[in-house]
Amino acid sequence: MPVGDTVKLFVCWPPTEHNLKLLDDEPPGPERLSGIIDQLGGGRCVVVCRNNPLYLSSGCIHAVVTLRGGFMYAGNFMTANNGTAFIRTLRLSPAFVDRYDDAGLRGLFANLLDQIDTTLGRLSCWHSLIAELIKSWPIIQRVGRKTEKKRLAERLLRLSKETQWQQVRVEFSDTDMAMLDDIVRAQLNRGVRSIQKSLTERPRRRTDRASSPVRT
């Protein structure tokens, strides 16, 4: 949000698979967008001033042009709706992730865990987050340390024991649930039976229950 008479021009592109892959192939630097700007899709321009602040969702690609100099206040925060986009951006930007050093990766994974906790606070976001987590596990597996991945697995296991989990479970295939089960078991180093039932067992439908005899 600009302060005083500051005016900025934001040029933004959505974090689609096409856009993120183009950006990931470019070397870092102030001119990173110049070679691909005509290939990015879905761009929008927004003039931002004191009375017109701007919110950018997680992963949004953007460039900024100063029209009138001054101070600008910016802050990062997490919402439940951003969890899926955050993980998806990591999956589609492997070169970006590879440029982090060890300290940077620790910070990145800490943000990932915080974002997952925030997203799991809203039931309507569970399905999209878990689906993306399964897709993105290879890169999470590669960048996360053992203790961090164990913490994530413990969070998923706690989730599977909540009563609302069965509402989400029925929307996944058995293959997806088997993959999620493998992820959790591998990090916690536990036996199959201790985890598989809560994660992969489908809830019984009412038609599966034995009907009570009816007196006539």
Rosetta silent file (secondary structure, phi, psi, omega in degrees, C-alpha in Angstrom):
SEQUENCE: MPVGDTVKLFVCWPPTEHNLKLLDDEPPGPERLSGIIDQLGGGRCVVVCRNNPLYLSSGCIHAVVTLRGGFMYAGNFMTANNGTAFIRTLRLSPAFVDRYDDAGLRGLFANLLDQIDTTLGRLSCWHSLIAELIKSWPIIQRVGRKTEKKRLAERLLRLSKETQWQQVRVEFSDTDMAMLDDIVRAQLNRGVRSIQKSLTERPRRRTDRASSPVRT
SCORE:     score description
SCORE:     0.000 S_00000001
   1 L     0.000  121.247  179.836    0.000    0.000    0.000 S_00000001
   2 E   -66.174  150.745  178.635    1.558    3.326   -1.070 S_00000001
   3 L  -112.426  136.495  179.018    2.076    6.054    1.498 S_00000001
   4 L    67.845 -130.275 -175.716    1.384    9.710    0.740 S_00000001
   5 L   -93.995   10.160 -179.201    1.594   10.626   -2.946 S_00000001
   6 L   -62.285  136.437  177.709    3.407    7.464   -4.039 S_00000001
   7 E  -133.133  130.233 -179.782    1.998    5.872   -7.198 S_00000001
   8 E  -126.456  146.100  172.800    3.013    2.452   -8.565 S_00000001
   9 E  -106.671  118.002  177.626    2.041    0.543  -11.683 S_00000001
  10 E  -102.306  128.260  171.943    1.729   -3.211  -11.086 S_00000001
  11 E  -109.828  119.480 -170.356    1.734   -5.587  -14.050 S_00000001
  12 E  -124.598  146.370  175.152    0.477   -8.990  -12.862 S_00000001
  13 E  -131.270  141.766 -179.363    0.084  -12.468  -14.315 S_00000001
  14 L   -68.979  151.275 -178.938   -1.735  -15.425  -12.701 S_00000001
  15 L   -80.373   59.584  177.293    0.386  -18.359  -11.450 S_00000001
  16 L   -76.479  164.862  178.689   -0.768  -20.771  -14.152 S_00000001
  17 H   -59.503  -42.178  179.317    1.315  -23.802  -15.096 S_00000001
  18 H   -60.205  -49.615 -176.966    2.233  -22.136  -18.399 S_00000001
  19 H   -67.012  -43.103 -177.516    3.370  -18.885  -16.770 S_00000001
  20 H   -66.417  -36.778  179.111    5.267  -20.474  -13.893 S_00000001
  21 H   -68.865  -38.243  175.343    7.211  -22.807  -16.167 S_00000001
  22 H   -60.989  -46.081 -178.187    8.216  -19.909  -18.410 S_00000001
  23 H   -66.039  -37.621 -176.745    9.393  -17.915  -15.414 S_00000001
  24 H   -65.952  -27.016 -179.306   11.238  -20.866  -13.900 S_00000001
  25 L   -80.047  -11.308 -178.415   13.352  -21.255  -17.035 S_00000001
  26 L   -89.398  140.246  176.797   14.598  -17.667  -16.817 S_00000001
  27 L   -67.126  149.737  179.668   17.752  -16.807  -14.839 S_00000001
  28 L   -66.417  154.494  178.940   17.207  -14.603  -11.771 S_00000001
  29 L   146.406  167.469 -176.041   17.767  -10.883  -12.059 S_00000001
  30 L   -65.216  -20.358 -179.085   16.012   -7.535  -12.573 S_00000001
  31 L  -104.718   24.022 -174.495   15.391   -8.259  -16.269 S_00000001
  32 L   -59.767  -36.495 -176.499   13.958  -11.721  -15.696 S_00000001
  33 L   -85.620  -15.355 -171.777   10.571  -10.917  -17.213 S_00000001
  34 L   -62.859  -32.355 -177.521   11.798   -8.967  -20.223 S_00000001
  35 L   -83.558  -11.872 -175.989   12.428  -12.049  -22.357 S_00000001
  36 L  -125.072    3.266 -172.711    9.077  -13.716  -21.687 S_00000001
  37 L   -60.123  -30.794 -179.684    6.677  -10.826  -21.141 S_00000001
  38 L   -83.861   -3.515  179.387    5.054  -11.367  -24.557 S_00000001
  39 L  -105.849  -17.472  178.985    4.554  -15.076  -23.823 S_00000001
  40 L   -70.685  144.331 -177.328    2.920  -14.792  -20.417 S_00000001
  41 L  -111.493  151.927  174.282   -0.842  -15.127  -20.406 S_00000001
  42 L    77.480   25.501 -176.160   -3.638  -13.400  -18.524 S_00000001
  43 L   -70.664  149.158  176.169   -1.765  -10.201  -17.680 S_00000001
  44 E  -139.449  147.980  177.048   -3.428   -7.217  -15.990 S_00000001
  45 E  -111.860  136.121 -179.705   -2.221   -3.695  -15.164 S_00000001
  46 E  -136.207  127.735  173.245   -3.202   -1.942  -11.944 S_00000001
  47 E   -88.602  123.987 -175.289   -2.324    1.569  -10.785 S_00000001
  48 E  -113.133  126.564  177.769   -1.802    1.486   -7.024 S_00000001
  49 E  -139.740 -173.763 -175.135   -1.996    4.586   -4.872 S_00000001
  50 L   -55.879  -39.039 -177.131   -2.936    5.560   -1.328 S_00000001
  51 L   -94.316    6.099 -178.066   -6.664    5.098   -1.953 S_00000001
  52 E  -140.702   71.069  179.936   -6.268    2.001   -4.107 S_00000001
  53 L   -69.413  167.860 -175.523   -4.206   -0.688   -2.317 S_00000001
  54 L  -131.762  136.303  174.222   -3.520   -4.031   -3.963 S_00000001
  55 L  -110.846  126.529  177.509   -3.711   -7.620   -2.722 S_00000001
  56 L  -110.630  127.449  179.892   -1.649  -10.247   -4.576 S_00000001
  57 L   -75.415  166.086 -177.265   -2.465  -13.900   -4.044 S_00000001
  58 L   -58.545  131.159  177.035    0.211  -16.524   -3.446 S_00000001
  59 L    86.802   -4.764 -177.592    2.399  -17.197   -6.489 S_00000001
  60 L   -62.873  127.349  177.384    1.220  -14.177   -8.474 S_00000001
  61 E   -83.112  133.397 -177.370    3.881  -13.073  -10.972 S_00000001
  62 E  -153.752  152.737  172.858    4.301   -9.308  -11.007 S_00000001
  63 E  -127.391  149.684 -175.145    6.504   -6.431  -12.071 S_00000001
  64 E  -126.408  132.498  176.066    6.387   -2.924  -10.581 S_00000001
  65 E  -118.783  128.206  179.368    7.000    0.447  -12.223 S_00000001
  66 E   -84.538  117.560  177.889    7.297    3.572  -10.050 S_00000001
  67 E   -91.924  -35.076  175.397    5.219    6.409  -11.488 S_00000001
  68 E  -143.144  118.338 -172.286    5.682    8.740   -8.521 S_00000001
  69 L   -67.222  159.417  179.130    8.352    7.955   -5.952 S_00000001
  70 L   156.330 -161.680 -178.783    7.865    7.620   -2.230 S_00000001
  71 L   -93.919  151.781  178.015    7.293    5.026    0.457 S_00000001
  72 E  -140.478  130.588  179.505    5.225    1.888    0.106 S_00000001
  73 L   -95.675  129.421  178.610    4.017   -0.415    2.856 S_00000001
  74 L  -136.261  144.089  179.032    3.896   -4.142    2.049 S_00000001
  75 L  -143.953  146.931  176.138    3.185   -7.156    4.235 S_00000001
  76 L  -102.114  138.299  177.007    2.982  -10.903    3.794 S_00000001
  77 L  -150.702  163.550 -176.323    0.204  -12.902    5.395 S_00000001
  78 L  -113.189  142.577  172.315   -1.431  -16.287    5.008 S_00000001
  79 L  -128.535  161.033 -178.943   -5.034  -17.208    4.318 S_00000001
  80 H   -61.406  -33.181 -176.711   -6.678  -20.611    4.100 S_00000001
  81 H   -72.636  -13.282 -175.135   -7.321  -20.150    0.383 S_00000001
  82 H   -90.671   -9.501 -174.369   -3.623  -19.717   -0.432 S_00000001
  83 H   -59.619  -47.089 -178.891   -2.366  -23.110    0.709 S_00000001
  84 H   -63.767  -43.125 -179.907   -2.961  -24.979   -2.524 S_00000001
  85 H   -64.557  -37.383  179.384   -1.447  -22.208   -4.657 S_00000001
  86 H   -61.049  -49.203 -178.765    1.626  -22.045   -2.417 S_00000001
  87 H   -67.955  -40.017 -178.702    2.383  -25.766   -2.813 S_00000001
  88 H   -62.575  -38.139  178.716    1.514  -25.734   -6.507 S_00000001
  89 H   -63.002  -38.870  177.000    3.968  -22.899   -7.144 S_00000001
  90 H   -63.952  -41.811 -178.278    6.775  -24.954   -5.588 S_00000001
  91 H   -64.253  -37.635 -175.642    5.908  -27.946   -7.771 S_00000001
  92 L   -91.142    2.200 -178.342    5.940  -25.902  -10.967 S_00000001
  93 L  -130.168   57.742 -177.178    9.109  -23.935  -10.087 S_00000001
  94 H   -62.060  -37.612  179.875   11.848  -26.521   -9.394 S_00000001
  95 H   -65.893  -37.355  176.910   14.671  -24.278  -10.630 S_00000001
  96 H   -61.236  -44.810  179.837   13.474  -21.498   -8.322 S_00000001
  97 H   -65.355  -38.948 -177.942   13.503  -23.898   -5.365 S_00000001
  98 H   -64.754  -19.580 -178.996   16.964  -25.217   -6.289 S_00000001
  99 L   -79.569   -8.834  178.072   18.448  -21.723   -5.950 S_00000001
 100 L   -74.646  141.967  169.972   17.792  -21.684   -2.195 S_00000001
 101 L   -85.318 -176.308 -175.434   20.678  -22.440    0.145 S_00000001
 102 H   -60.409  -43.116  179.766   20.177  -24.576    3.279 S_00000001
 103 H   -64.280  -40.038  178.959   19.005  -21.658    5.396 S_00000001
 104 H   -64.736  -39.140  179.158   16.608  -20.564    2.657 S_00000001
 105 H   -66.862  -37.325  177.822   15.146  -24.057    2.353 S_00000001
 106 H   -62.943  -42.519  177.461   14.549  -24.227    6.105 S_00000001
 107 H   -65.791  -39.712  179.400   12.664  -20.938    5.932 S_00000001
 108 H   -62.792  -44.211 -178.586   10.733  -22.083    2.883 S_00000001
 109 H   -70.545  -34.110  175.983    9.654  -25.320    4.551 S_00000001
 110 H   -62.416  -42.422  176.682    8.713  -23.494    7.749 S_00000001
 111 H   -64.237  -38.222  178.788    6.443  -21.235    5.697 S_00000001
 112 H   -61.381  -46.105 -179.466    5.023  -24.303    3.961 S_00000001
 113 H   -64.704  -41.320  178.059    4.116  -25.960    7.266 S_00000001
 114 H   -63.455  -40.325 -179.504    2.557  -22.755    8.605 S_00000001
 115 H   -67.055  -39.107  177.827    0.549  -22.353    5.405 S_00000001
 116 H   -63.392  -44.265  177.489   -0.688  -25.944    5.583 S_00000001
 117 H   -59.691  -41.969  179.187   -1.801  -25.444    9.197 S_00000001
 118 H   -63.752  -44.042 -177.811   -3.629  -22.262    8.184 S_00000001
 119 H   -67.036  -38.918 -179.599   -5.343  -23.945    5.247 S_00000001
 120 L   -70.314   -5.854  174.197   -6.419  -26.969    7.265 S_00000001
 121 L   -75.556   -7.152  178.810   -8.278  -24.588    9.539 S_00000001
 122 L  -125.310  117.087 -175.017  -11.008  -24.399    6.887 S_00000001
 123 H   -57.514  -37.311 -176.831  -12.793  -27.615    5.950 S_00000001
 124 H   -65.066  -15.805 -178.669  -13.692  -26.401    2.444 S_00000001
 125 H   -97.306   -6.099 -173.765   -9.956  -26.178    1.606 S_00000001
 126 H   -60.918  -47.987 -172.971   -8.995  -29.671    2.727 S_00000001
 127 H   -61.941  -50.534 -177.533   -9.627  -31.493   -0.549 S_00000001
 128 H   -63.769  -37.291 -179.697   -7.701  -29.129   -2.840 S_00000001
 129 H   -66.317  -48.188 -178.488   -4.785  -28.936   -0.391 S_00000001
 130 H   -64.012  -40.823  179.070   -4.447  -32.716    0.037 S_00000001
 131 H   -60.504  -43.693  179.297   -4.779  -33.288   -3.726 S_00000001
 132 H   -71.426  -33.785  178.765   -1.969  -30.809   -4.435 S_00000001
 133 H   -62.596  -40.202  178.136    0.129  -32.172   -1.588 S_00000001
 134 H   -64.619  -44.409  178.976    0.036  -35.637   -3.170 S_00000001
 135 H   -63.564  -38.065 -172.163    1.050  -34.225   -6.570 S_00000001
 136 H   -92.139    2.909 -174.521    3.823  -32.087   -5.089 S_00000001
 137 H   -57.620  -38.570 -179.750    5.283  -34.655   -2.720 S_00000001
 138 H   -53.775  -42.545 -179.791    8.411  -35.360   -4.850 S_00000001
 139 H   -76.790  -33.266  175.482    9.674  -31.791   -4.451 S_00000001
 140 H   -64.745  -41.210  178.276    8.600  -31.613   -0.798 S_00000001
 141 H   -60.973  -36.634 -175.458   10.440  -34.873   -0.208 S_00000001
 142 H   -76.062  -37.823 -172.769   13.561  -33.447   -1.846 S_00000001
 143 H   -96.076  -19.749 -175.727   13.776  -30.106   -0.045 S_00000001
 144 L   -84.792  144.448  174.200   12.440  -30.954    3.411 S_00000001
 145 L   -80.307  163.377 -174.490   14.577  -32.204    6.268 S_00000001
 146 H   -56.939  -46.078 -177.890   13.635  -35.394    8.092 S_00000001
 147 H   -66.102  -34.378 -179.957   12.259  -33.628   11.168 S_00000001
 148 H   -70.639  -41.620  179.361   10.211  -31.225    9.035 S_00000001
 149 H   -69.456  -31.786  176.190    8.681  -33.992    6.944 S_00000001
 150 H   -65.741  -41.858  177.570    7.897  -35.928   10.111 S_00000001
 151 H   -60.587  -40.831  178.356    6.041  -32.914   11.493 S_00000001
 152 H   -64.738  -43.041  179.422    4.021  -32.708    8.282 S_00000001
 153 H   -63.072  -39.406  178.190    3.206  -36.430    8.420 S_00000001
 154 H   -64.392  -36.853  178.139    2.067  -36.108   12.035 S_00000001
 155 H   -65.708  -40.456  178.851   -0.219  -33.236   11.038 S_00000001
 156 H   -67.246  -36.756  178.906   -1.779  -35.347    8.281 S_00000001
 157 H   -66.559  -41.114  176.570   -2.266  -38.252   10.666 S_00000001
 158 H   -62.525  -38.389  179.255   -4.047  -36.013   13.180 S_00000001
 159 H   -60.535  -41.225 -176.454   -6.226  -34.744   10.359 S_00000001
 160 H   -68.047  -15.382 -179.960   -7.284  -38.270    9.416 S_00000001
 161 L   -93.400   -5.579  178.407   -8.579  -38.848   12.944 S_00000001
 162 L   -80.584  147.681 -174.587  -10.934  -35.868   12.872 S_00000001
 163 L   -62.813  -31.746 -178.908  -14.591  -36.600   12.223 S_00000001
 164 L   -70.636  -15.341 -176.770  -14.739  -34.238    9.228 S_00000001
 165 H   -58.934  -37.190 -177.143  -12.044  -36.257    7.443 S_00000001
 166 H   -66.420  -24.149  174.976  -14.558  -38.821    6.211 S_00000001
 167 H   -67.699  -32.655 -179.307  -16.441  -36.069    4.376 S_00000001
 168 H   -86.877  -36.100 -176.178  -13.261  -35.350    2.418 S_00000001
 169 H   -55.323  -39.231 -175.027  -12.042  -38.934    2.135 S_00000001
 170 L   -67.737  -15.180 -179.249  -14.904  -40.026   -0.154 S_00000001
 171 L   -85.367   -7.973 -179.343  -13.813  -37.479   -2.798 S_00000001
 172 L  -103.283  153.098  175.159  -10.449  -39.215   -3.326 S_00000001
 173 L   -78.018  163.055  176.231   -9.668  -42.368   -5.234 S_00000001
 174 H   -62.937  -32.638  178.475   -8.203  -45.407   -3.500 S_00000001
 175 H   -64.002  -45.015  178.488   -4.972  -44.769   -5.425 S_00000001
 176 H   -61.539  -42.288 -178.859   -4.674  -41.236   -4.021 S_00000001
 177 H   -68.626  -33.657  176.634   -5.313  -42.478   -0.502 S_00000001
 178 H   -65.548  -38.685  178.058   -2.735  -45.230   -0.885 S_00000001
 179 H   -65.940  -41.984  178.795   -0.178  -42.599   -1.945 S_00000001
 180 H   -64.438  -39.997  178.167   -1.062  -40.417    1.032 S_00000001
 181 H   -62.054  -42.162  178.302   -0.769  -43.420    3.314 S_00000001
 182 H   -62.748  -39.797  179.230    2.684  -44.207    1.926 S_00000001
 183 H   -60.332  -47.891 -177.198    3.782  -40.599    2.511 S_00000001
 184 H   -67.030  -47.018 -177.913    2.720  -40.683    6.151 S_00000001
 185 H   -62.545  -40.272 -178.204    4.089  -44.137    6.920 S_00000001
 186 H   -62.820  -36.536 -177.586    7.465  -43.418    5.332 S_00000001
 187 H   -79.868  -32.319 -177.175    7.996  -40.309    7.492 S_00000001
 188 H   -93.637  -12.613  177.599    6.768  -41.812   10.757 S_00000001
 189 L    55.950   46.868  179.359    8.377  -45.216   10.195 S_00000001
 190 L  -114.439  169.402  178.111    5.370  -47.053   11.549 S_00000001
 191 L   -70.384  161.095 -176.680    3.598  -50.219   10.574 S_00000001
 192 H   -63.187  -44.931 -171.275    0.892  -50.220    7.914 S_00000001
 193 H   -66.517  -29.344 -176.234   -2.009  -51.113   10.167 S_00000001
 194 H   -70.632  -19.427 -176.731   -1.478  -48.293   12.642 S_00000001
 195 H  -118.273  -36.818 -168.250   -2.064  -45.647    9.981 S_00000001
 196 H   -60.393  -37.198 -176.165   -3.792  -47.189    7.011 S_00000001
 197 H   -61.472  -47.186 -175.743   -7.196  -47.631    8.620 S_00000001
 198 H   -71.544  -32.096 -177.630   -7.699  -43.978    9.524 S_00000001
 199 H   -83.892  -40.695 -167.035   -6.328  -42.629    6.248 S_00000001
 200 H  -109.019  -15.026 -177.208   -7.650  -45.031    3.657 S_00000001
 201 L   -69.865  127.198  177.656  -10.763  -46.703    5.015 S_00000001
 202 L   -77.361  142.604  176.264  -13.862  -45.476    3.243 S_00000001
 203 L   -68.474  145.524  179.797  -16.831  -44.583    5.444 S_00000001
 204 L   -75.065  137.065  175.226  -19.724  -46.998    5.260 S_00000001
 205 L   -80.070  159.010 -179.478  -22.790  -45.794    3.439 S_00000001
 206 H   -61.750  -31.637 -179.633  -26.164  -46.134    5.076 S_00000001
 207 H   -69.974  -15.081  179.506  -27.190  -48.700    2.485 S_00000001
 208 H   -81.976  -16.398 -176.547  -24.307  -50.900    3.672 S_00000001
 209 L   -80.379  147.783  179.037  -25.758  -51.236    7.125 S_00000001
 210 L   -67.794  133.986 -178.738  -27.958  -54.139    7.989 S_00000001
 211 L   -76.466  139.647  176.844  -31.599  -53.153    7.963 S_00000001
 212 L   -74.552  141.833  179.336  -33.527  -53.550   11.199 S_00000001
 213 L   -62.033  144.088 -179.070  -36.480  -55.963   11.018 S_00000001
 214 L  -107.080  126.475  179.098  -39.818  -54.241   10.615 S_00000001
 215 L   -79.351  139.067  177.991  -42.767  -55.434   12.629 S_00000001
 216 L  -116.354    0.000    0.000  -46.027  -55.877   10.747 S_00000001
